[in-house]
Amino acid sequence: MEAILTAVIPVVIIGVICAAVLVIASKVMAVKEDERFPKVRECLPGANCGACGFAGCDGYAKALCENPDTPTNLCIPGADGVSRQLSEVLGVEFADVVEQVAVVHCSGDCAHTQDKVQYEGIESCTAAKLMYGGKGSCTYGCLGLGDCAKVCPQDAVCVDNGVARINPKDCVGCGMCAKACPNHLISLVADVERVVVACSSKDKGAVTRKVCSAGCIGCKKCEKVCPLGAIKVENNVAVIDYDKCHDCPDFAACAKSCTTGCILIADLQGYHRLKG
Amino acid sequence: MTKLIIILLSAVFINNYVLSRFLGICPFLGVSKKLDSATGMSLAVIFVMLMATAATYPIQVYLLTPNGLGYLQTIVFILVIAALVQLVEIVLKRYIPSLHKSLGVYLPLITTNCAVLGVTILNIDEGYTFLEAMVNSLGSGLGFFLAMVMFSGVRSVIEGADVPESFKGLPVTLVAAAITSLSFLGFGGVIENLFA
């Protein structure tokens, strides 16, 4: 009996001392965490897409708690719903989110363009681009191996007939596909826009015409018909200045006049309109 | 002084905890995939080994041995090391948040790592003085660091290699670990003769 006690008692004493030290330490040195943080974090969708410009949802939530000047309308996937919740939790005024969707500036599918080589390498646009700028005849166009589709958290991107297409009904506007595209063909536009230039070729018109029948040849016809001067041909490709494009009196004149049909009329109001 | 250097060098190279004593294999295989996580883990191990030795050595010498309780060594050491790591975590979180962030995940992981427990027990078994024990802990930690960093390099090479299907994953990692460990056996006998 005595042998057991001489073993048990020291261990118990050491254990109790350790426990007491830990209890005291956790009380004395407790770190004050902002009690709003978990609430704020809960409002955010948790996709960690980085569209807000912070390192993931945790980073944005931390910035919101620590710096009251941080805007609440930076979460594009969450749209107005999240912005409203955030403004309620933080007690600030509601700020409208400019909802965005991703659009692909290329329409070079198999019907409009051809392959110049038969590519059998790694199934990745980045890898394919390293080899003579990709398999397609247009070096500016969609490589068609779906790097964008792989990173999309919403499965909104698919490669259809050799060119990436984005379903605006699923796109939340996080912009991860835009970062993944080695040819920088994808950009985010506000989901109220109605026309999109579906070409990024900076080749001269004659070259573009040779490699793709749906490419912008820089004919400047759209420039002439645009009543607001919102569309300009720069580096042999038409670019729309969406700040000027709103409230067009002659809706989609550019798209209707386009000789190669590379300016598309697009209904981009999908996901965000459904969510309210 | 020569003895301290011998202890340090032999702990790093000859009696390397991972590659010669085969202690701490779990983090060695688990966390060595990336260089930065391997570094973080190793730094945490060095830190905890030093703290654990500093805490357990007096307990053994002043409490257990005089009272004939040497047989309680293992259980008391585990208890003390576990409590110590928790305490260190709380302190770091309060005073050095940046260090807590970089060590954060790895600290609780090595609470009862066998390499840490092994260092403290072997320090007693070897009959080291307190200073020698601390040097040995430092050397063991550095040896762990060396093994981790080396092996993360080996693994990054394996990642790009064309490995037969049945060897993919853990099998080829274990083979690589065995070869790395074999290379360390070459150090045997070097240190003793260095100062002879």
Interface residues (C-beta under 8 A of the other chain):
Chain A: T6 A7 P10 V11 I14 G15 C18 A19 V21 L22 A25 S26 M29 A30 V31
Chain B: I59 L63 L64 N67 L69 Y71 L72 I75 V76 L79 V80 A82 A83 Q86 L87 I90 V91 K93 R94 Y95 P97
